Amino acid sequence: MTTALHTAQEFTFSRTFDAPRQLVWDAFTQAEHLAHWWGPKGCDIEVAALDVRPGGQFHYCMRLPNGAAMWGKFLYREIDAPGRIVFTNGFADEAGNLIRSPFHTAWPLEVLNIWTFDEADGKTTLTLRGAPINASEEEHAIFVAHFDSMRGGFGGTMEQLAAYLALLGG
C-alpha cells in the first residue's frame, strides 16, 4: 500500500541526528524510549498504548507543567522498518476517541504524517511531511497558518530526541 499526501500545502520538517538509523527508529517506535522525548518541551509523556504495526496505535497523554493533560493518538498505516513510518494523528480523549484541538476549534481532526529515516555516514536524517486529511478548506488554512508554530514545536521535540539519543550513546 502506498500512502501519499494529496495537497500542495504540506508541512515539512527535517533534522539530522548523530546516531545510527536503527537507534533513531527504536527511539521512535518503542514505548520505553518515546516516554523520554516525545512531545513539547516541558511535558511529561505517559504511553497508554503502543502497537507499531499497520492498524495499530500510539495513544498517549501529555502532562503540561501546569498540570493540565492533553491526549493524542497515532493510527499507523504503513511500517517499513527502519526507513519509513506513516500514520494519522490527532488529539484524543482518554478513551482514544479523536477530538477537536484544545487550542483551535478548526484544527484538522486528522493529519497524515510520513516520516522517513535516512542514514549516511552513521548519521540519521529524520524527515516529516504532513498534511490534513478529510479536512475542510478552513481546517487546511488553519493548518498552514500554524507552520511556524509547528516548526518551533517539532524543533523542541527533536532537540529532546537528540539529547536522549546522546544519552543512549548515539
Disulfide bonds with the S-S distance in Angstrom:
none
